[in-house]
Amino acid sequence: MHKLKRLLLVPLSWLAAMVFLIEEAIWDWTAALMARLGAVRFIHAVEERIAALPPRWALVAFLLPSVTLIPAKLIGVHAIATGHWLLGSTVFMLAKLLGMALFSRIFNLTRPALMQLARFAKLYAAVMHYRNRIHDYLDNWPAYQRIKQRIKILTASIKTTFKRNMK
């Protein structure tokens, strides 16, 4: 039983590590982008209204981007399934990026209202508990630490090159 557990744990650990690394990078990048967009007067005014929503309407605003982007993701999957893998992958990834950008920004705006909903707060606590457990496991894993360090170095190098080329 121990061998089976170990046999399953290693690939699942690598999968979790990849998912967490990709999701963190996308979340950080899209959050920074959306924060910059928040400086635009019109968008700032919309964000203020979203942040002032009562809890139930905040939940609607929070879920709306995910629901509205499902058709785009399905179109992407359909295109992939019918042999248009480049088009389908592009549509799917753009919908995923846009969805995460909107999701992260709207969540940050509506979090105080959402936490007033008992069921949401309970679900959020449970998700964060398991997310933190996975992070604790991965953060103590030397291979994951090395990958994160290499990604930081690569990101810094790309930023430096990009800034140098923009001058």
QUIWOUR-V820742 format. One record per backbone hydrogen bond with DSSP energy under -0.5 kcal/mol. CO is the residue of the C=O (numbers start at 1). NH is the residue of the N-H. Records with the same first field share a line. If there is no record, write none. Layout:
# QUIWOUR-V820742
CO=NH  NH
This chain:
# QUIWOUR-V820742
1=5
2=6
3=7
4=8
5=9
6=10
7=11
8=12
9=13
10=14
11=15
12=16
13=17
14=18
15=19
16=20
17=21
18=22
19=23
20=24
21=25
22=26
23=27
24=28
25=29
26=30
27=31
28=32
29=33
30=34
31=35
32=36
33=37
34=38
36=39
37=40
40=44
41=45
42=46
43=47
44=48
45=49
46=50
47=51
48=52
50=53
54=58
55=59
56=60
57=61
58=62
59=63
60=64
61=65
63=67
64=68
65=69
66=70
67=70
69=73
70=74
71=75
72=76
73=77
74=78
75=79
76=80
77=81
78=82
79=84
80=83
83=85
84=88
85=89
86=90
87=91
88=92
89=93
90=94
91=95
92=96
93=97
94=98
95=99
96=100
97=101
98=102
99=103
100=104
101=105
102=106
103=107
104=108
105=109
106=110
107=111
110=114
111=115
113=116
114=117
116=118
117=121
118=122
119=123
120=124
121=125
122=126
123=127
124=128
125=129
126=130
127=131
128=132
129=133
130=134
131=135
132=136
133=137
134=138
135=139
136=140
137=140
138=141
140=142
141=145
142=146
143=147
144=148
145=149
146=150
147=151
148=152
149=153
150=154
151=155
152=156
153=157
154=158
155=159
156=160
157=161
158=162
159=163
160=164
161=165
162=166
163=167
164=167
